[in-house]
Amino acid sequence: MTRTRVLYFCPDMYLGPVMSVYGQIIRGLDPSRFESYAAINGAATGALPFGPSDAIVTRWRLGSGLRSGGVTARAASSLFLMSAMLRLARYARREQIDIVQCECTAYAGTLGLVLARMARLPVLMHVHHLVGRHAGGAGAYGFPRRQLGPRLVRQADEIVSVSHFIAEQARQVAAPSRAIPVVENGVSLERFHPGISGTQIRREYGVDDDDILVLQLGRIFESKRQEDFIAAFDDARATLPALRGLVVGAEDPCYAGYKSRLTRMCEEHELGERFLIADARPAAPELIAAADIVVAPSLDEAWGLVVAEAMAAGKPVIAARSGATPEVMVDGVTGFLVPPRSPAALAEKLVLLGRDADLRRAMGAAGRRHAQQELAESRVAEKFEPIYERLASRSSSRR
């Protein structure tokens, strides 16, 4: 039996959340029917989320994008990149790849489309983000990125979205009459579970046993609304002094200065050691295990990975009713949804959950059950398999 060969193309400089989702797919595919290839930027940082037996990995000199330098430097970079894409297209034909899959961003999506057309293969655009605009309406994309996103959606042979929220947004801006399948991301029930100890993390950050630790985990930039968490925490601690706040994440370089603004907010509210902003670290399961409550006041989340991870770990969540987050959690059961940009509403739920340990335990247990029933990462590959089979039939007809 001939196996369908899928090439996961990731030209970005960081193997982040998108590659993590590819890992969920690759690890879960039926190896008797599918064979996975990954073509990544040779200069990319970050770990591959799968082993050498799961996929054939090749690294390519793709540069770092066309974002800097003068006209001559950009022209040279363009020629170098096109030469690399030609070599990659020949590789795809030689290895008899059936499908190219890539993220639907301006850079990755454009190169993925070019690769697929050069190799005469169908391209599957995996839409992980808002198409052509920033999350939360925080500023506007430049003209090329604003135009490229919708064009990529229209030109892709197949589009798959990570949530109904993103699918609807893609239809509005680019494909009003097009069916866009939704394959939700998953969460590792083995990595995130209630049996993990967070004691060491609490000690490291000076959190006492009697403190109620509230955590926000993720990149630091405007649409994540860490400022709403700080304002809500300042309000809630007047009623519940045992609260401790912790933000852990790396500052997004596109929003330099936001972390400094958050630090000034903490100083103005005189939060001191009761609220800490810490650097990112590869200990998400332990960080969530250390928390009593996880908050996610983010705007326009494409799916809501941290929310899913918190539920899998058995932690109650307070999140903004925005983006795809309402698709991931169950309001009033696994936690609470509050209006976006509403520190007062967030503070009210912080006090409610902070005062009631039994409610925290009940919502955490409900979150774990929901994650087991609806969010297991094994479901991701199962939903992609029929899509790949459909696309592979098109690939055969092109040869």
Residue, then its C-alpha position, 0 to 999 in steps of 0.5 A: m500500500t502506497r503511503t501518503r507523504v506530507l511535507y510540513f514546511c516551516p521557514d520561520m526562525y523559531l519552531g514555536p506553537v505551529m511546529s508543536v501542532y505539526g508535532q501533534i499531527i505527525r505523532g498521531l498519524d497512522p504510519s501504515r498510511f502516512e509518511s511525514y516530512a518536515a522542511i525547516n529553516g536551518a537557522a531556526t531555534g527551538a526544539l522539534p516536538f517529535g522524534p527522528s522515527d516520526a518524520i524525515v527532517t531536512r534543514w534548508r538555508l532560507g535566510s531570515g526573511l526580507r525585512s531589513g537591509g537596502v535595495t541591493a541586500r534585499a535583491a540578493s536575499s530574494l535571489f538566494l531564497m528563490s534558489a533555495m526554494l527551487r532546490l526544495a521543490r526538486y527535493a519534494r518531487r524526488e521524494q514523491i511528496d503528495i501534499v505541502q502543508c504550511e502556516c497561512t502567514a505572509y512569510a510562511g504562506t507565501l513561500g509554501l505556496v511558491l514551493a507547492r506551485m514549483a513542485r506541482l503539488p497541492v498546498l494546505m494552508h493551516v490557519h492559526h492566526l487572524v488573517g491580515r490583521h493583528a489580534g485585539g485590533a492592536g495596530a494595523y498590519g502594513f500593506p503587504r501583510r494586509q493583502l497577502g493573508p486574504r490572497l493566500v486563503r483564496q489561492a490555497d488548494e485546501i484551508v484548515s482552521v484551528s477554530h470556528f472563530i478563525a474560520e469565520q474570520a477567514r471567510q469574511v475577509a477572503a472566502p465568503s462562499r468557501a467551506i473551511p474545515v475546522v480541526e481544533n488543536g489538542v493538548s497533551l494529557e500526559r504532559f499536563h495532568p493533576g499529578i504534577s507537583g508545583t511545590q518547587i515553583r512556588r518556593e522559587y517565587g516565594v509563594d507561601d502555602d496559604d497564598i492563592l497563586v494566580l498565573q497568566l502564562g504566555r507571550i507578553f504583548e498587548s492583545k494578551r492583556q496582562e494589564d487587565f490582570i494587573a488591574a484586576f489583581d489590584d482590585a481583588r487583593a483589597t478583598l482577598p489579601a492572600l492573592r499572589g499574582l504571577v505573569v510568566g512569558a517572553e516579551d514579543p519583540c514586535y511590541a517592545g516596551y509593553k513589559s516595561r509598561l506592565t512593570r510601571m503599573c505594578e509600581e504605581h499600584e504598589l504591588g511589590e512582591r505580591f505580583l511578579i513578572a518573570d521571564a519565560r521558561p520551559a516549565a509550563p506543566e510545573l508552572i500551571a501545577a503551582a497555580d491555584i487559578v489560571v487567567a487568560p484575559s487575551l483578545d482574539e485567541a485563535w484557539g487557546l492553548v494555555v486555557a486547554e493546558a490549564m484544564a488538562a492540569g485540573k486548574p480553574v480558568i478565568a478567561a475573556r469571552s473573546g476569540a475562540t476561547p469560548e469554544v475551548m472552555v465551558d463557562g460556569v463549569t471549567g471556569f468563568l468567561v468574563p467580558p474582554r477588557s474588563p478588569a472589574a469583572l475579572a476581579e470579581k471572579l478572582v475573589l469568588l474563586g479565591r475564597d472557595a477552595d471547593l469550587r476551585r477543586a470542582m472546576g479543576a476536576a471538570g476541566r480535566r474531564h472536558a480535556q480528556q473528552e474533547l481536547a486530547e491531541s490524539r484527535v488532531a491527526e484523526k481529523f487530518e487523515p481524511i483531508y490528506e487522503r482527499l488532497a493526495s488524490r489531487s496530487s496523483s492527478r498532477r503527476 
